[in-house]
Amino acid sequence: MDAPRTLQSAAAEDEDIAITRRDVDGQTLIVVDFGEQIDAKLDVVGDTAIVVAGDRQFEFEVTDEVTDLSVNDGMLTLRS
């Protein structure tokens, strides 16, 4: 699993956004850090995730391979 393209593009344009990927025990974990002092909120409507981080909004499709999607301490986590 890769990070959604919307978030990859945002990270390429903004050095404060960092994406890390780890493969552990057969699971893939992707963490998106939107930067210091940025509060991120997540809402899922159908198959669409909507993340509001500071004054920016990101939308992406939640694929079937995503088993967990959450925000904690301003960081978005996708697990498969």
All heavy atoms as a GROMACS GRO file, in nm:
protein
  607
    1MET      N    1   0.085  -0.117   0.000
    1MET     CA    2   0.000   0.000   0.000
    1MET      C    3   0.089   0.123   0.000
    1MET      O    4   0.188   0.130   0.071
    1MET     CB    5  -0.090  -0.002   0.124
    1MET     CG    6  -0.174   0.123   0.138
    1MET     SD    7  -0.287   0.123   0.278
    1MET     CE    8  -0.175   0.140   0.414
    2ASP      N    9   0.050   0.221  -0.078
    2ASP     CA   10   0.119   0.350  -0.082
    2ASP      C   11   0.028   0.458  -0.024
    2ASP      O   12  -0.093   0.440  -0.017
    2ASP     CB   13   0.154   0.387  -0.227
    2ASP     CG   14   0.260   0.296  -0.287
    2ASP    OD1   15   0.354   0.260  -0.213
    2ASP    OD2   16   0.249   0.262  -0.404
    3ALA      N   17   0.088   0.570   0.013
    3ALA     CA   18   0.010   0.684   0.060
    3ALA      C   19  -0.077   0.734  -0.056
    3ALA      O   20  -0.036   0.728  -0.172
    3ALA     CB   21   0.102   0.795   0.108
    4PRO      N   22  -0.196   0.782  -0.026
    4PRO     CA   23  -0.282   0.836  -0.133
    4PRO      C   24  -0.209   0.947  -0.209
    4PRO      O   25  -0.134   1.026  -0.152
    4PRO     CB   26  -0.402   0.892  -0.055
    4PRO     CG   27  -0.405   0.812   0.072
    4PRO     CD   28  -0.261   0.787   0.105
    5ARG      N   29  -0.234   0.952  -0.342
    5ARG     CA   30  -0.166   1.050  -0.427
    5ARG      C   31  -0.188   1.194  -0.381
    5ARG      O   32  -0.098   1.277  -0.392
    5ARG     CB   33  -0.211   1.034  -0.572
    5ARG     CG   34  -0.160   0.907  -0.635
    5ARG     CD   35  -0.174   0.914  -0.787
    5ARG     NE   36  -0.140   0.788  -0.848
    5ARG     CZ   37  -0.017   0.749  -0.875
    5ARG    NH1   38   0.084   0.826  -0.842
    5ARG    NH2   39   0.006   0.634  -0.934
    6THR      N   40  -0.306   1.224  -0.332
    6THR     CA   41  -0.335   1.359  -0.283
    6THR      C   42  -0.236   1.398  -0.175
    6THR      O   43  -0.184   1.510  -0.174
    6THR     CB   44  -0.479   1.366  -0.226
    6THR    OG1   45  -0.571   1.325  -0.325
    6THR    CG2   46  -0.513   1.504  -0.178
    7LEU      N   47  -0.207   1.306  -0.085
    7LEU     CA   48  -0.115   1.334   0.024
    7LEU      C   49   0.030   1.333  -0.024
    7LEU      O   50   0.112   1.412   0.024
    7LEU     CB   51  -0.136   1.235   0.138
    7LEU     CG   52  -0.276   1.239   0.200
    7LEU    CD1   53  -0.292   1.132   0.306
    7LEU    CD2   54  -0.306   1.376   0.258
    8GLN      N   55   0.062   1.247  -0.118
    8GLN     CA   56   0.197   1.247  -0.176
    8GLN      C   57   0.226   1.380  -0.244
    8GLN      O   58   0.335   1.436  -0.228
    8GLN     CB   59   0.212   1.133  -0.277
    8GLN     CG   60   0.215   0.995  -0.216
    8GLN     CD   61   0.228   0.887  -0.322
    8GLN    OE1   62   0.276   0.910  -0.432
    8GLN    NE2   63   0.185   0.767  -0.287
    9SER      N   64   0.129   1.432  -0.318
    9SER     CA   65   0.146   1.561  -0.385
    9SER      C   66   0.164   1.674  -0.284
    9SER      O   67   0.249   1.762  -0.302
    9SER     CB   68   0.026   1.591  -0.475
    9SER     OG   69   0.016   1.498  -0.578
   10ALA      N   70   0.085   1.670  -0.177
   10ALA     CA   71   0.096   1.774  -0.074
   10ALA      C   72   0.232   1.770  -0.008
   10ALA      O   73   0.294   1.875   0.017
   10ALA     CB   74  -0.014   1.756   0.030
   11ALA      N   75   0.285   1.650   0.018
   11ALA     CA   76   0.416   1.637   0.081
   11ALA      C   77   0.527   1.686  -0.013
   11ALA      O   78   0.627   1.742   0.032
   11ALA     CB   79   0.440   1.493   0.123
   12ALA      N   80   0.509   1.665  -0.144
   12ALA     CA   81   0.608   1.711  -0.240
   12ALA      C   82   0.612   1.864  -0.248
   12ALA      O   83   0.717   1.923  -0.273
   12ALA     CB   84   0.579   1.652  -0.377
   13GLU      N   85   0.498   1.927  -0.222
   13GLU     CA   86   0.489   2.074  -0.231
   13GLU      C   87   0.520   2.144  -0.100
   13GLU      O   88   0.552   2.263  -0.101
   13GLU     CB   89   0.348   2.114  -0.276
   13GLU     CG   90   0.313   2.069  -0.415
   13GLU     CD   91   0.167   2.092  -0.450
   13GLU    OE1   92   0.094   2.154  -0.368
   13GLU    OE2   93   0.126   2.048  -0.558
   14ASP      N   94   0.506   2.074   0.011
   14ASP     CA   95   0.518   2.138   0.143
   14ASP      C   96   0.615   2.057   0.229
   14ASP      O   97   0.583   1.945   0.269
   14ASP     CB   98   0.382   2.146   0.209
   14ASP     CG   99   0.380   2.221   0.340
   14ASP    OD1  100   0.488   2.242   0.401
   14ASP    OD2  101   0.270   2.261   0.383
   15GLU      N  102   0.730   2.113   0.260
   15GLU     CA  103   0.832   2.039   0.336
   15GLU      C  104   0.790   2.011   0.480
   15GLU      O  105   0.852   1.927   0.547
   15GLU     CB  106   0.965   2.113   0.335
   15GLU     CG  107   0.962   2.247   0.405
   15GLU     CD  108   1.093   2.322   0.394
   15GLU    OE1  109   1.159   2.312   0.290
   15GLU    OE2  110   1.126   2.389   0.491
   16ASP      N  111   0.684   2.075   0.529
   16ASP     CA  112   0.637   2.048   0.665
   16ASP      C  113   0.558   1.918   0.674
   16ASP      O  114   0.538   1.864   0.782
   16ASP     CB  115   0.550   2.163   0.716
   16ASP     CG  116   0.631   2.288   0.746
   16ASP    OD1  117   0.753   2.276   0.772
   16ASP    OD2  118   0.574   2.398   0.742
   17ILE      N  119   0.509   1.868   0.560
   17ILE     CA  120   0.432   1.744   0.557
   17ILE      C  121   0.528   1.628   0.529
   17ILE      O  122   0.599   1.628   0.430
   17ILE     CB  123   0.321   1.748   0.451
   17ILE    CG1  124   0.224   1.863   0.481
   17ILE    CG2  125   0.248   1.614   0.446
   17ILE    CD1  126   0.118   1.882   0.374
   18ALA      N  127   0.528   1.530   0.620
   18ALA     CA  128   0.617   1.415   0.606
   18ALA      C  129   0.535   1.286   0.604
   18ALA      O  130   0.441   1.270   0.683
   18ALA     CB  131   0.717   1.411   0.721
   19ILE      N  132   0.572   1.197   0.515
   19ILE     CA  133   0.505   1.067   0.505
   19ILE      C  134   0.608   0.958   0.531
   19ILE      O  135   0.715   0.958   0.471
   19ILE     CB  136   0.443   1.046   0.366
   19ILE    CG1  137   0.338   1.154   0.338
   19ILE    CG2  138   0.382   0.906   0.355
   19ILE    CD1  139   0.280   1.148   0.198
   20THR      N  140   0.576   0.869   0.624
   20THR     CA  141   0.663   0.755   0.650
   20THR      C  142   0.584   0.627   0.628
   20THR      O  143   0.462   0.623   0.649
   20THR     CB  144   0.721   0.756   0.792
   20THR    OG1  145   0.614   0.759   0.887
   20THR    CG2  146   0.810   0.876   0.814
   21ARG      N  147   0.655   0.524   0.588
   21ARG     CA  148   0.593   0.393   0.565
   21ARG      C  149   0.679   0.288   0.633
   21ARG      O  150   0.801   0.288   0.622
   21ARG     CB  151   0.588   0.364   0.415
   21ARG     CG  152   0.536   0.225   0.383
   21ARG     CD  153   0.556   0.192   0.238
   21ARG     NE  154   0.539   0.050   0.219
   21ARG     CZ  155   0.470  -0.005   0.121
   21ARG    NH1  156   0.414   0.071   0.031
   21ARG    NH2  157   0.460  -0.134   0.111
   22ARG      N  158   0.610   0.198   0.703
   22ARG     CA  159   0.679   0.087   0.769
   22ARG      C  160   0.603  -0.040   0.739
   22ARG      O  161   0.480  -0.043   0.743
   22ARG     CB  162   0.685   0.109   0.920
   22ARG     CG  163   0.771   0.227   0.956
   22ARG     CD  164   0.817   0.217   1.100
   22ARG     NE  165   0.917   0.320   1.124
   22ARG     CZ  166   0.893   0.432   1.190
   22ARG    NH1  167   0.775   0.456   1.238
   22ARG    NH2  168   0.989   0.519   1.207
   23ASP      N  169   0.678  -0.147   0.713
   23ASP     CA  170   0.620  -0.279   0.696
   23ASP      C  171   0.663  -0.363   0.814
   23ASP      O  172   0.783  -0.390   0.831
   23ASP     CB  173   0.668  -0.342   0.565
   23ASP     CG  174   0.616  -0.266   0.444
   23ASP    OD1  175   0.494  -0.245   0.436
   23ASP    OD2  176   0.698  -0.227   0.358
   24VAL      N  177   0.567  -0.401   0.898
   24VAL     CA  178   0.597  -0.474   1.022
   24VAL      C  179   0.500  -0.591   1.035
   24VAL      O  180   0.378  -0.573   1.030
   24VAL     CB  181   0.584  -0.381   1.145
   24VAL    CG1  182   0.614  -0.457   1.272
   24VAL    CG2  183   0.674  -0.260   1.132
   25ASP      N  184   0.555  -0.711   1.054
   25ASP     CA  185   0.474  -0.831   1.078
   25ASP      C  186   0.362  -0.848   0.977
   25ASP      O  187   0.248  -0.879   1.012
   25ASP     CB  188   0.415  -0.828   1.220
   25ASP     CG  189   0.521  -0.832   1.329
   25ASP    OD1  190   0.629  -0.890   1.303
   25ASP    OD2  191   0.497  -0.777   1.438
   26GLY      N  192   0.392  -0.825   0.850
   26GLY     CA  193   0.294  -0.845   0.745
   26GLY      C  194   0.194  -0.733   0.729
   26GLY      O  195   0.103  -0.742   0.648
   27GLN      N  196   0.208  -0.628   0.807
   27GLN     CA  197   0.120  -0.512   0.796
   27GLN      C  198   0.198  -0.392   0.744
   27GLN      O  199   0.318  -0.378   0.772
   27GLN     CB  200   0.060  -0.474   0.931
   27GLN     CG  201  -0.041  -0.570   0.985
   27GLN     CD  202  -0.110  -0.513   1.108
   27GLN    OE1  203  -0.054  -0.433   1.181
   27GLN    NE2  204  -0.233  -0.554   1.129
   28THR      N  205   0.130  -0.306   0.671
   28THR     CA  206   0.189  -0.181   0.626
   28THR      C  207   0.128  -0.068   0.707
   28THR      O  208   0.006  -0.063   0.725
   28THR     CB  209   0.162  -0.158   0.476
   28THR    OG1  210   0.219  -0.266   0.402
   28THR    CG2  211   0.224  -0.028   0.429
   29LEU      N  212   0.213   0.021   0.754
   29LEU     CA  213   0.171   0.135   0.833
   29LEU      C  214   0.223   0.261   0.765
   29LEU      O  215   0.343   0.274   0.742
   29LEU     CB  216   0.227   0.126   0.975
   29LEU     CG  217   0.190   0.236   1.072
   29LEU    CD1  218   0.042   0.229   1.105
   29LEU    CD2  219   0.273   0.222   1.198
   30ILE      N  220   0.131   0.349   0.727
   30ILE     CA  221   0.168   0.477   0.667
   30ILE      C  222   0.124   0.586   0.764
   30ILE      O  223   0.009   0.589   0.807
   30ILE     CB  224   0.102   0.497   0.530
   30ILE    CG1  225   0.157   0.393   0.433
   30ILE    CG2  226   0.125   0.638   0.478
   30ILE    CD1  227   0.093   0.392   0.298
   31VAL      N  228   0.218   0.675   0.797
   31VAL     CA  229   0.189   0.786   0.888
   31VAL      C  230   0.218   0.916   0.814
   31VAL      O  231   0.324   0.933   0.756
   31VAL     CB  232   0.274   0.778   1.017
   31VAL    CG1  233   0.246   0.898   1.107
   31VAL    CG2  234   0.246   0.648   1.091
   32VAL      N  235   0.119   1.006   0.818
   32VAL     CA  236   0.134   1.138   0.755
   32VAL      C  237   0.135   1.241   0.867
   32VAL      O  238   0.037   1.254   0.941
   32VAL     CB  239   0.020   1.167   0.657
   32VAL    CG1  240   0.041   1.303   0.590
   32VAL    CG2  241   0.007   1.056   0.553
   33ASP      N  242   0.248   1.310   0.880
   33ASP     CA  243   0.263   1.416   0.980
   33ASP      C  244   0.247   1.549   0.908
   33ASP      O  245   0.322   1.580   0.815
   33ASP     CB  246   0.401   1.406   1.045
   33ASP     CG  247   0.421   1.506   1.158
   33ASP    OD1  248   0.341   1.601   1.170
   33ASP    OD2  249   0.518   1.490   1.233
   34PHE      N  250   0.147   1.626   0.947
   34PHE     CA  251   0.116   1.751   0.878
   34PHE      C  252   0.198   1.869   0.929
   34PHE      O  253   0.182   1.980   0.880
   34PHE     CB  254  -0.033   1.781   0.888
   34PHE     CG  255  -0.116   1.680   0.813
   34PHE    CD1  256  -0.175   1.574   0.879
   34PHE    CD2  257  -0.131   1.689   0.675
   34PHE    CE1  258  -0.250   1.480   0.809
   34PHE    CE2  259  -0.205   1.596   0.605
   34PHE     CZ  260  -0.265   1.491   0.672
   35GLY      N  261   0.286   1.846   1.025
   35GLY     CA  262   0.374   1.952   1.074
   35GLY      C  263   0.344   1.991   1.217
   35GLY      O  264   0.239   1.955   1.273
   36GLU      N  265   0.438   2.063   1.275
   36GLU     CA  266   0.423   2.108   1.413
   36GLU      C  267   0.303   2.201   1.428
   36GLU      O  268   0.275   2.282   1.339
   36GLU     CB  269   0.549   2.182   1.459
   36GLU     CG  270   0.668   2.093   1.478
   36GLU     CD  271   0.785   2.169   1.536
   36GLU    OE1  272   0.765   2.250   1.629
   36GLU    OE2  273   0.896   2.148   1.486
   37GLN      N  274   0.237   2.187   1.540
   37GLN     CA  275   0.126   2.276   1.576
   37GLN      C  276   0.006   2.267   1.481
   37GLN      O  277  -0.080   2.353   1.483
   37GLN     CB  278   0.173   2.421   1.583
   37GLN     CG  279   0.294   2.446   1.670
   37GLN     CD  280   0.262   2.432   1.819
   37GLN    OE1  281   0.153   2.468   1.862
   37GLN    NE2  282   0.355   2.380   1.895
   38ILE      N  283   0.001   2.162   1.397
   38ILE     CA  284  -0.113   2.145   1.306
   38ILE      C  285  -0.206   2.041   1.364
   38ILE      O  286  -0.167   1.928   1.392
   38ILE     CB  287  -0.067   2.101   1.165
   38ILE    CG1  288   0.026   2.204   1.103
   38ILE    CG2  289  -0.187   2.075   1.076
   38ILE    CD1  290  -0.037   2.338   1.074
   39ASP      N  291  -0.330   2.081   1.383
   39ASP     CA  292  -0.433   1.991   1.433
   39ASP      C  293  -0.504   1.930   1.314
   39ASP      O  294  -0.558   2.003   1.230
   39ASP     CB  295  -0.531   2.068   1.522
   39ASP     CG  296  -0.634   1.978   1.586
   39ASP    OD1  297  -0.600   1.862   1.617
   39ASP    OD2  298  -0.747   2.024   1.607
   40ALA      N  299  -0.502   1.800   1.302
   40ALA     CA  300  -0.568   1.731   1.190
   40ALA      C  301  -0.694   1.662   1.240
   40ALA      O  302  -0.698   1.607   1.350
   40ALA     CB  303  -0.474   1.630   1.128
   41LYS      N  304  -0.797   1.666   1.157
   41LYS     CA  305  -0.924   1.601   1.188
   41LYS      C  306  -0.962   1.514   1.069
   41LYS      O  307  -0.933   1.548   0.955
   41LYS     CB  308  -1.032   1.704   1.215
   41LYS     CG  309  -1.002   1.791   1.335
   41LYS     CD  310  -1.120   1.878   1.368
   41LYS     CE  311  -1.099   1.975   1.480
   41LYS     NZ  312  -1.017   1.940   1.588
   42LEU      N  313  -1.026   1.402   1.098
   42LEU     CA  314  -1.062   1.304   0.996
   42LEU      C  315  -1.211   1.278   0.997
   42LEU      O  316  -1.272   1.264   1.104
   42LEU     CB  317  -0.987   1.172   1.023
   42LEU     CG  318  -1.028   1.050   0.943
   42LEU    CD1  319  -0.992   1.067   0.796
   42LEU    CD2  320  -0.964   0.925   1.001
   43ASP      N  321  -1.269   1.269   0.878
   43ASP     CA  322  -1.407   1.226   0.862
   43ASP      C  323  -1.410   1.132   0.743
   43ASP      O  324  -1.338   1.154   0.645
   43ASP     CB  325  -1.499   1.346   0.838
   43ASP     CG  326  -1.646   1.312   0.853
   43ASP    OD1  327  -1.679   1.205   0.908
   43ASP    OD2  328  -1.730   1.393   0.810
   44VAL      N  329  -1.488   1.028   0.752
   44VAL     CA  330  -1.502   0.934   0.641
   44VAL      C  331  -1.648   0.932   0.600
   44VAL      O  332  -1.738   0.909   0.682
   44VAL     CB  333  -1.454   0.792   0.680
   44VAL    CG1  334  -1.473   0.696   0.564
   44VAL    CG2  335  -1.309   0.795   0.725
   45VAL      N  336  -1.672   0.958   0.471
   45VAL     CA  337  -1.807   0.957   0.414
   45VAL      C  338  -1.807   0.854   0.302
   45VAL      O  339  -1.742   0.875   0.198
   45VAL     CB  340  -1.847   1.096   0.361
   45VAL    CG1  341  -1.986   1.092   0.301
   45VAL    CG2  342  -1.838   1.201   0.471
   46GLY      N  343  -1.873   0.742   0.326
   46GLY     CA  344  -1.870   0.634   0.228
   46GLY      C  345  -1.728   0.582   0.214
   46GLY      O  346  -1.666   0.542   0.312
   47ASP      N  347  -1.674   0.588   0.092
   47ASP     CA  348  -1.537   0.542   0.066
   47ASP      C  349  -1.439   0.658   0.056
   47ASP      O  350  -1.326   0.641   0.012
   47ASP     CB  351  -1.532   0.463  -0.065
   47ASP     CG  352  -1.602   0.329  -0.054
   47ASP    OD1  353  -1.615   0.278   0.059
   47ASP    OD2  354  -1.644   0.275  -0.158
   48THR      N  355  -1.481   0.778   0.098
   48THR     CA  356  -1.397   0.896   0.088
   48THR      C  357  -1.354   0.944   0.226
   48THR      O  358  -1.437   0.964   0.314
   48THR     CB  359  -1.471   1.010   0.016
   48THR    OG1  360  -1.511   0.965  -0.114
   48THR    CG2  361  -1.383   1.133   0.000
   49ALA      N  362  -1.223   0.960   0.242
   49ALA     CA  363  -1.169   1.018   0.366
   49ALA      C  364  -1.148   1.167   0.342
   49ALA      O  365  -1.098   1.207   0.235
   49ALA     CB  366  -1.037   0.952   0.403
   50ILE      N  367  -1.185   1.246   0.439
   50ILE     CA  368  -1.166   1.391   0.434
   50ILE      C  369  -1.082   1.428   0.555
   50ILE      O  370  -1.121   1.404   0.669
   50ILE     CB  371  -1.300   1.466   0.438
   50ILE    CG1  372  -1.390   1.419   0.323
   50ILE    CG2  373  -1.277   1.617   0.433
   50ILE    CD1  374  -1.534   1.460   0.338
   51VAL      N  375  -0.964   1.484   0.529
   51VAL     CA  376  -0.873   1.525   0.636
   51VAL      C  377  -0.859   1.677   0.629
   51VAL      O  378  -0.827   1.732   0.523
   51VAL     CB  379  -0.734   1.459   0.621
   51VAL    CG1  380  -0.641   1.507   0.731
   51VAL    CG2  381  -0.746   1.308   0.621
   52VAL      N  382  -0.885   1.741   0.742
   52VAL     CA  383  -0.863   1.885   0.753
   52VAL      C  384  -0.745   1.902   0.846
   52VAL      O  385  -0.748   1.860   0.962
   52VAL     CB  386  -0.988   1.958   0.807
   52VAL    CG1  387  -0.959   2.106   0.824
   52VAL    CG2  388  -1.107   1.936   0.713
   53ALA      N  389  -0.639   1.963   0.792
   53ALA     CA  390  -0.516   1.985   0.868
   53ALA      C  391  -0.484   2.134   0.861
   53ALA      O  392  -0.447   2.184   0.754
   53ALA     CB  393  -0.402   1.902   0.811
   54GLY      N  394  -0.503   2.201   0.972
   54GLY     CA  395  -0.485   2.346   0.972
   54GLY      C  396  -0.589   2.408   0.880
   54GLY      O  397  -0.708   2.382   0.895
   55ASP      N  398  -0.544   2.486   0.782
   55ASP     CA  399  -0.638   2.550   0.690
   55ASP      C  400  -0.645   2.478   0.555
   55ASP      O  401  -0.696   2.532   0.458
   55ASP     CB  402  -0.600   2.697   0.669
   55ASP     CG  403  -0.461   2.714   0.609
   55ASP    OD1  404  -0.387   2.615   0.598
   55ASP    OD2  405  -0.427   2.829   0.574
   56ARG      N  406  -0.595   2.353   0.550
   56ARG     CA  407  -0.597   2.275   0.426
   56ARG      C  408  -0.688   2.155   0.440
   56ARG      O  409  -0.702   2.099   0.548
   56ARG     CB  410  -0.455   2.229   0.390
   56ARG     CG  411  -0.362   2.347   0.366
   56ARG     CD  412  -0.223   2.303   0.335
   56ARG     NE  413  -0.218   2.240   0.203
   56ARG     CZ  414  -0.108   2.190   0.152
   56ARG    NH1  415   0.006   2.196   0.218
   56ARG    NH2  416  -0.108   2.134   0.032
   57GLN      N  417  -0.748   2.116   0.328
   57GLN     CA  418  -0.835   1.998   0.326
   57GLN      C  419  -0.785   1.902   0.218
   57GLN      O  420  -0.752   1.943   0.108
   57GLN     CB  421  -0.979   2.039   0.296
   57GLN     CG  422  -1.074   1.920   0.289
   57GLN     CD  423  -1.219   1.961   0.277
   57GLN    OE1  424  -1.264   2.046   0.352
   57GLN    NE2  425  -1.289   1.901   0.183
   58PHE      N  426  -0.784   1.773   0.253
   58PHE     CA  427  -0.741   1.668   0.162
   58PHE      C  428  -0.850   1.563   0.156
   58PHE      O  429  -0.906   1.526   0.258
   58PHE     CB  430  -0.611   1.603   0.211
   58PHE     CG  431  -0.501   1.702   0.239
   58PHE    CD1  432  -0.480   1.750   0.367
   58PHE    CD2  433  -0.420   1.747   0.137
   58PHE    CE1  434  -0.380   1.841   0.394
   58PHE    CE2  435  -0.318   1.838   0.163
   58PHE     CZ  436  -0.298   1.885   0.290
   59GLU      N  437  -0.878   1.514   0.036
   59GLU     CA  438  -0.976   1.407   0.018
   59GLU      C  439  -0.911   1.295  -0.062
   59GLU      O  440  -0.835   1.320  -0.155
   59GLU     CB  441  -1.099   1.457  -0.056
   59GLU     CG  442  -1.177   1.562   0.020
   59GLU     CD  443  -1.303   1.606  -0.052
   59GLU    OE1  444  -1.349   1.535  -0.144
   59GLU    OE2  445  -1.356   1.712  -0.016
   60PHE      N  446  -0.941   1.172  -0.023
   60PHE     CA  447  -0.890   1.058  -0.097
   60PHE      C  448  -0.980   0.938  -0.074
   60PHE      O  449  -1.054   0.931   0.025
   60PHE     CB  450  -0.745   1.025  -0.059
   60PHE     CG  451  -0.723   0.996   0.088
   60PHE    CD1  452  -0.732   0.867   0.137
   60PHE    CD2  453  -0.694   1.100   0.176
   60PHE    CE1  454  -0.713   0.841   0.271
   60PHE    CE2  455  -0.673   1.074   0.311
   60PHE     CZ  456  -0.682   0.944   0.358
   61GLU      N  457  -0.974   0.843  -0.168
   61GLU     CA  458  -1.053   0.721  -0.158
   61GLU      C  459  -0.988   0.626  -0.058
   61GLU      O  460  -0.867   0.606  -0.059
   61GLU     CB  461  -1.062   0.653  -0.294
   61GLU     CG  462  -1.143   0.525  -0.292
   61GLU     CD  463  -1.146   0.454  -0.425
   61GLU    OE1  464  -1.095   0.509  -0.524
   61GLU    OE2  465  -1.198   0.341  -0.428
   62VAL      N  466  -1.070   0.568   0.027
   62VAL     CA  467  -1.023   0.466   0.120
   62VAL      C  468  -1.040   0.332   0.048
   62VAL      O  469  -1.152   0.287   0.024
   62VAL     CB  470  -1.104   0.467   0.252
   62VAL    CG1  471  -1.054   0.359   0.346
   62VAL    CG2  472  -1.099   0.604   0.317
   63THR      N  473  -0.927   0.272   0.013
   63THR     CA  474  -0.932   0.145  -0.061
   63THR      C  475  -0.963   0.029   0.032
   63THR      O  476  -0.952   0.040   0.155
   63THR     CB  477  -0.797   0.120  -0.132
   63THR    OG1  478  -0.695   0.109  -0.034
   63THR    CG2  479  -0.765   0.232  -0.230
   64ASP      N  480  -1.000  -0.083  -0.027
   64ASP     CA  481  -1.035  -0.202   0.050
   64ASP      C  482  -0.919  -0.254   0.134
   64ASP      O  483  -0.940  -0.320   0.236
   64ASP     CB  484  -1.083  -0.314  -0.042
   64ASP     CG  485  -1.219  -0.283  -0.103
   64ASP    OD1  486  -1.292  -0.198  -0.048
   64ASP    OD2  487  -1.251  -0.343  -0.208
   65GLU      N  488  -0.794  -0.227   0.091
   65GLU     CA  489  -0.680  -0.278   0.166
   65GLU      C  490  -0.655  -0.204   0.297
   65GLU      O  491  -0.582  -0.252   0.383
   65GLU     CB  492  -0.554  -0.279   0.079
   65GLU     CG  493  -0.506  -0.143   0.037
   65GLU     CD  494  -0.390  -0.151  -0.061
   65GLU    OE1  495  -0.305  -0.241  -0.050
   65GLU    OE2  496  -0.386  -0.067  -0.151
   66VAL      N  497  -0.716  -0.088   0.316
   66VAL     CA  498  -0.700  -0.013   0.441
   66VAL      C  499  -0.786  -0.078   0.549
   66VAL      O  500  -0.909  -0.085   0.535
   66VAL     CB  501  -0.738   0.136   0.424
   66VAL    CG1  502  -0.730   0.210   0.556
   66VAL    CG2  503  -0.648   0.203   0.321
   67THR      N  504  -0.722  -0.124   0.657
   67THR     CA  505  -0.796  -0.190   0.764
   67THR      C  506  -0.820  -0.096   0.882
   67THR      O  507  -0.907  -0.123   0.964
   67THR     CB  508  -0.720  -0.315   0.815
   67THR    OG1  509  -0.589  -0.275   0.859
   67THR    CG2  510  -0.707  -0.419   0.705
   68ASP      N  511  -0.743   0.011   0.890
   68ASP     CA  512  -0.761   0.109   0.998
   68ASP      C  513  -0.715   0.245   0.948
   68ASP      O  514  -0.612   0.256   0.881
   68ASP     CB  515  -0.679   0.068   1.121
   68ASP     CG  516  -0.704   0.162   1.239
   68ASP    OD1  517  -0.822   0.186   1.272
   68ASP    OD2  518  -0.606   0.213   1.295
   69LEU      N  519  -0.793   0.346   0.982
   69LEU     CA  520  -0.765   0.484   0.942
   69LEU      C  521  -0.798   0.571   1.061
   69LEU      O  522  -0.910   0.567   1.111
   69LEU     CB  523  -0.852   0.519   0.821
   69LEU     CG  524  -0.841   0.656   0.759
   69LEU    CD1  525  -0.702   0.676   0.699
   69LEU    CD2  526  -0.946   0.672   0.650
   70SER      N  527  -0.698   0.648   1.109
   70SER     CA  528  -0.722   0.728   1.229
   70SER      C  529  -0.630   0.850   1.232
   70SER      O  530  -0.533   0.858   1.157
   70SER     CB  531  -0.700   0.644   1.355
   70SER     OG  532  -0.567   0.599   1.360
   71VAL      N  533  -0.664   0.944   1.318
   71VAL     CA  534  -0.580   1.062   1.344
   71VAL      C  535  -0.552   1.065   1.493
   71VAL      O  536  -0.642   1.049   1.576
   71VAL     CB  537  -0.650   1.192   1.300
   71VAL    CG1  538  -0.574   1.314   1.348
   71VAL    CG2  539  -0.665   1.197   1.150
   72ASN      N  540  -0.423   1.085   1.526
   72ASN     CA  541  -0.382   1.096   1.665
   72ASN      C  542  -0.268   1.196   1.672
   72ASN      O  543  -0.171   1.186   1.596
   72ASN     CB  544  -0.338   0.959   1.718
   72ASN     CG  545  -0.317   0.959   1.866
   72ASN    OD1  546  -0.362   1.049   1.938
   72ASN    ND2  547  -0.246   0.860   1.916
   73ASP      N  548  -0.278   1.292   1.763
   73ASP     CA  549  -0.176   1.395   1.779
   73ASP      C  550  -0.141   1.464   1.648
   73ASP      O  551  -0.026   1.494   1.619
   73ASP     CB  552  -0.048   1.336   1.840
   73ASP     CG  553  -0.068   1.297   1.985
   73ASP    OD1  554  -0.151   1.360   2.054
   73ASP    OD2  555   0.000   1.203   2.030
   74GLY      N  556  -0.242   1.488   1.565
   74GLY     CA  557  -0.222   1.561   1.439
   74GLY      C  558  -0.161   1.478   1.329
   74GLY      O  559  -0.130   1.530   1.223
   75MET      N  560  -0.147   1.348   1.349
   75MET     CA  561  -0.090   1.261   1.247
   75MET      C  562  -0.195   1.161   1.197
   75MET      O  563  -0.265   1.100   1.278
   75MET     CB  564   0.032   1.187   1.299
   75MET     CG  565   0.148   1.279   1.323
   75MET     SD  566   0.298   1.192   1.367
   75MET     CE  567   0.279   1.190   1.544
   76LEU      N  568  -0.203   1.146   1.067
   76LEU     CA  569  -0.294   1.052   1.005
   76LEU      C  570  -0.223   0.917   0.991
   76LEU      O  571  -0.109   0.911   0.945
   76LEU     CB  572  -0.334   1.103   0.865
   76LEU     CG  573  -0.417   1.009   0.780
   76LEU    CD1  574  -0.557   0.993   0.838
   76LEU    CD2  575  -0.422   1.060   0.637
   77THR      N  576  -0.292   0.810   1.030
   77THR     CA  577  -0.236   0.676   1.019
   77THR      C  578  -0.326   0.590   0.933
   77THR      O  579  -0.447   0.585   0.956
   77THR     CB  580  -0.220   0.611   1.159
   77THR    OG1  581  -0.138   0.694   1.239
   77THR    CG2  582  -0.160   0.474   1.149
   78LEU      N  583  -0.266   0.524   0.836
   78LEU     CA  584  -0.335   0.425   0.753
   78LEU      C  585  -0.266   0.292   0.777
   78LEU      O  586  -0.144   0.283   0.771
   78LEU     CB  587  -0.324   0.460   0.604
   78LEU     CG  588  -0.388   0.589   0.556
   78LEU    CD1  589  -0.288   0.699   0.554
   78LEU    CD2  590  -0.448   0.567   0.420
   79ARG      N  591  -0.345   0.189   0.801
   79ARG     CA  592  -0.289   0.056   0.827
   79ARG      C  593  -0.356  -0.044   0.733
   79ARG      O  594  -0.476  -0.038   0.707
   79ARG     CB  595  -0.318   0.019   0.971
   79ARG     CG  596  -0.252  -0.108   1.019
   79ARG     CD  597  -0.287  -0.137   1.165
   79ARG     NE  598  -0.266  -0.025   1.253
   79ARG     CZ  599  -0.156  -0.004   1.326
   79ARG    NH1  600  -0.057  -0.090   1.320
   79ARG    NH2  601  -0.147   0.100   1.407
   80SER      N  602  -0.274  -0.136   0.683
   80SER     CA  603  -0.331  -0.243   0.600
   80SER      C  604  -0.267  -0.375   0.636
   80SER      O  605  -0.163  -0.380   0.700
   80SER     CB  606  -0.309  -0.216   0.451
   80SER     OG  607  -0.174  -0.231   0.416
   0.00000   0.00000   0.00000
